[in-house]
Amino acid sequence: MYKMKANDLLPIAGWCIAIPALQAEEPVKQPNIVIILADDLGFGDLYSSEGA
């Protein structure tokens, strides 16, 4: 009777790891979008101690 050794499992483990990696698709690239919002609101416009 043949007794399996740890070295016999290495090729099987290698294929179990390699096959899914080879079949993986390249991820879809999302566009890089940057939105810049500028306003002329200053710190003094937020609060006034004089009362409008």
Backbone torsions as a table, in degrees:
resi	resn	phi	psi	omega
1	MET	NA	138.5	-177.6
2	TYR	-86.8	129.7	178.4
3	LYS	-103.4	123.0	-176.9
4	MET	-74.2	136.9	179.1
5	LYS	-107.8	165.8	-179.9
6	ALA	-62.7	-34.5	179.7
7	ASN	-65.7	-23.1	178.6
8	ASP	-73.0	-23.3	-177.9
9	LEU	-87.1	-16.1	-177.2
10	LEU	-60.3	-47.3	178.2
11	PRO	-62.5	-37.4	179.7
12	ILE	-65.9	-44.2	178.8
13	ALA	-64.1	-38.6	178.2
14	GLY	-62.0	-43.7	178.7
15	TRP	-67.3	-35.9	179.3
16	CYS	-64.6	-28.5	178.6
17	ILE	-86.9	-38.9	-172.3
18	ALA	-76.2	-38.5	-174.4
19	ILE	-62.4	-49.8	177.6
20	PRO	-62.2	-34.0	179.4
21	ALA	-67.2	-35.6	179.7
22	LEU	-72.9	-28.5	-177.9
23	GLN	-88.4	-8.1	-177.4
24	ALA	-65.7	136.9	179.1
25	GLU	-85.9	156.1	176.5
26	GLU	-70.3	133.1	-178.3
27	PRO	-64.7	147.4	179.2
28	VAL	-71.8	129.3	-179.3
29	LYS	-82.7	126.1	177.5
30	GLN	-85.2	144.1	177.7
31	PRO	-70.0	145.7	176.4
32	ASN	-89.1	115.7	-178.2
33	ILE	-119.9	127.1	177.3
34	VAL	-120.6	125.1	178.5
35	ILE	-109.9	123.3	178.5
36	ILE	-113.9	120.5	179.7
37	LEU	-112.2	122.1	-179.5
38	ALA	-120.4	141.0	-179.6
39	ASP	-142.3	156.3	-179.3
40	ASP	-94.9	22.1	177.8
41	LEU	-75.2	121.2	180.0
42	GLY	-102.0	173.1	-179.3
43	PHE	-62.5	-36.4	-179.5
44	GLY	-69.1	-21.7	179.4
45	ASP	-78.6	-16.9	-178.2
46	LEU	-78.5	-34.1	-175.5
47	TYR	-143.7	133.1	177.8
48	SER	-130.9	124.2	-179.7
49	SER	-77.9	-11.5	-178.9
50	GLU	-79.0	-18.4	-175.5
51	GLY	75.3	121.0	-172.6
52	ALA	-55.5	NA	NA
